[in-house]
Amino acid sequence: MNPIDGSVCIAKGLIQGLIFLCLFGEPAGAQNMEKKTSVLEDVAFCNGADRSSPQTQIEGCTALINLSERSAAAAFAYNNRGNAYAEIGDYDRAVADFDEAIKLNPANARPYNNRGVAFFRRGEYDLALASLDGAIKLDPGYGKAFLNRAELYQRRMQHGLAARDYDAAIRISPDLKGAFSGRCWARAIIGQLQAALEDCNRSLQSEPADAAALDSRGLIYMKMGQLEAAIDDYSSALKVNPKLASALYGRGLAKLKKGDAVDGAADMEEATSIQAAIREEFARYGVQ
C-alpha cells in the first residue's frame, strides 16, 4: 500500500484566524509578538516543515488543535497529525485523528484516503475499502485513492478490480509511483500478458532496480514460456531483495522446467521456508 497522502498545507486565511484567536483580548506588545511567532512556528511544523521528525509535526499540530479545537484549521491539523502518527506506526491514534478531521470537514477526501491506508496497515480490509470508497466518491479525480484501493484489491485477490483501479489511477495521474508496476502484476495474474509486459517495461525504465516489477515480469515470462528470461528477471529481483519468496519460488520453478532439478528444488525450498503458502499462491496464478 502506498504511503499516507502528504500533509495538507494550512492556508493563509486559516493561519490568520488562528493568530486572531490566539491574540484576542491580549494586551499589545512583545507578548503578542511572541504568541504570533509561536503560532506561525506550530503551523510550519504541522505542515511538515521538519521532514525528519514526525514527533515535531505531532507537537505542532497538537498545539494548533488545542488552540482552536473545532476550527477549520483544526481539521487540517488532525489530518496532518494522523499522517505523523501513521509514519511512526501508531495506527490507532492515526485513525482517531482522521476520524476527527472527517467530522470537522466531511467534504475533504484526503483524510478518508489516509484513514483507508491506516486501516489497511492494521489489516482491517473492509474498513479500509469503505474509507477509500468514501474518498473516491468525494473526489473522483483522486488518483492516489484509486491507487490505494487497487492495492487493497490486490491483497484481497480481486485482481480484475485492481486492474480497473490501476487504469483509473494512471489515467488521472500517470506519474504516480508504483501504478504501472502494480497494474503489471494485476494484468499478469489475470492473463493479459502482453499488456502486463508493457506496463512492467515502462515501470522498469524509470526504476530499473524495482524488485516488485522485476518479479512481476519474471512471472509474465514464465507464463509466456520464456524460461531463461524469467530466470534472469527473478535473479535480478533477488539481487535487490534476497528474501523475496515469489522470486525464489518462481526462479526455482523455471529452473525445474528447464531440467535443473537440484538448483530448482533448492530455490523452491528456500522460498517455502520464507512463505509457507507460496506453492498454493503460484497455483492461483496459474503456474505450477
C-alpha positions, -999 to 999 in steps of 0.1 A, spaced: 0 0 0 12 35 -9 22 59 18 -3 81 36 -10 111 14 11 141 23 3 168 48 -24 193 39 -9 228 39 -29 250 63 -39 280 43 -31 317 50 -66 326 59 -68 298 84 -35 309 99 -47 345 103 -78 332 121 -57 311 145 -35 341 152 -66 362 159 -79 336 183 -45 334 200 -42 372 204 -78 382 210 -81 400 244 -43 401 250 -25 434 257 -4 447 228 33 444 228 61 418 230 39 391 244 16 393 214 45 391 190 58 360 209 25 343 206 22 352 169 56 338 163 48 306 183 16 300 163 34 305 130 61 280 141 34 255 151 17 259 117 50 254 99 58 222 119 22 209 115 26 214 77 56 192 78 84 218 77 107 194 96 106 163 74 130 144 96 108 144 128 72 131 129 73 140 166 78 177 158 49 176 134 27 159 161 36 186 186 30 214 162 -4 200 152 -14 193 188 -7 230 197 -30 241 169 -57 217 179 -55 229 215 -56 265 203 -89 261 185 -103 226 187 -133 230 164 -119 254 138 -114 247 101 -77 248 107 -81 221 133 -95 197 106 -62 201 87 -42 198 119 -59 165 128 -52 151 93 -16 161 94 -11 147 129 -27 115 117 -1 114 90 27 117 115 12 90 138 9 67 108 46 74 99 57 61 133 33 31 131 8 43 157 -23 35 135 -48 36 163 -40 73 170 -38 79 133 -73 66 127 -87 86 156 -72 118 142 -85 111 107 -119 105 122 -118 139 138 -106 155 106 -136 140 88 -161 151 115 -148 187 112 -146 188 74 -166 159 58 -161 173 23 -123 167 23 -114 135 6 -78 133 19 -85 121 55 -108 94 40 -79 81 19 -54 84 47 -77 65 71 -81 38 45 -44 33 43 -42 32 81 -70 6 83 -52 -14 56 -20 -14 76 -40 -26 106 -53 -55 85 -89 -42 86 -96 -45 49 -134 -40 49 -130 -7 68 -101 3 45 -123 -3 15 -152 17 29 -129 46 36 -113 46 2 -147 43 -14 -156 75 5 -125 93 -7 -133 84 -44 -169 93 -40 -160 128 -27 -132 132 -54 -135 110 -85 -102 126 -97 -82 115 -67 -55 93 -83 -38 82 -51 -71 69 -36 -76 48 -68 -40 35 -64 -45 26 -28 -78 9 -35 -61 -11 -63 -35 -23 -39 -62 -33 -14 -80 -53 -41 -47 -70 -49 -43 -80 -13 -79 -94 -14 -70 -114 -46 -95 -93 -66 -71 -88 -94 -97 -77 -121 -109 -49 -98 -73 -40 -90 -65 -37 -127 -96 -14 -132 -85 9 -104 -49 10 -117 -63 21 -150 -81 49 -133 -51 60 -113 -29 60 -144 -55 79 -164 -57 106 -137 -21 107 -125 2 88 -149 33 97 -128 21 80 -96 48 59 -82 40 22 -83 10 25 -106 25 8 -137 43 -18 -116 10 -26 -98 -10 -28 -129 17 -51 -145 12 -76 -116 -26 -74 -118 -26 -80 -156 -1 -108 -152 -23 -126 -128 -55 -123 -150 -36 -133 -181 -33 -100 -200 3 -109 -206 14 -85 -234 -2 -55 -218 13 -66 -185 48 -68 -201 44 -33 -215 35 -20 -180 65 -37 -164 88 -24 -191 76 11 -186 80 9 -148 115 -5 -151 125 23 -175 121 48 -146 132 24 -118 155 -4 -131 161 -19 -97 124 -22 -87 123 -58 -73 85 -59 -75 84 -50 -112 113 -75 -120 94 -102 -100 62 -94 -120 80 -95 -153 95 -129 -143 60 -142 -138 50 -129 -172 79 -146 -189 72 -178 -171 36 -177 -183 48 -170 -218 72 -200 -217 103 -178 -219 121 -196 -190 156 -181 -194 142 -146 -194 121 -155 -163 152 -168 -145 171 -136 -154 144 -113 -140 139 -134 -109 177 -133 -103 178 -96 -107 149 -92 -83 167 -113 -57 198 -92 -60 177 -63 -47 157 -84 -22 173 -118 -15 143 -129 7 116 -122 -19 98 -155 -17 79 -152 -50 111 -145 -69 128 -175 -53 99 -198 -59 94 -186 -95 131 -190 -103 131 -225 -88 101 -235 -108 116 -221 -140 149 -240 -134 129 -271 -127 110 -267 -160 144 -263 -178 156 -296 -163 178 -282 -134 161 -302 -107 187 -297 -79 190 -259 -81 153 -256 -88 143 -276 -57 168 -256 -36 152 -223 -46 117 -236 -40 126 -250 -6 141 -217 5 110 -198 -8 87 -221 12 108 -215 43 101 -178 39 65 -180 29 48 -214 37 19 -210 12 39 -198 -18 32 -230 -37 -5 -225 -34 -1 -189 -43 16 -198 -76 -11 -223 -83 -37 -195 -80 -16 -175 -105 -20 -205 -130 17 -215 -127 27 -250 -113 
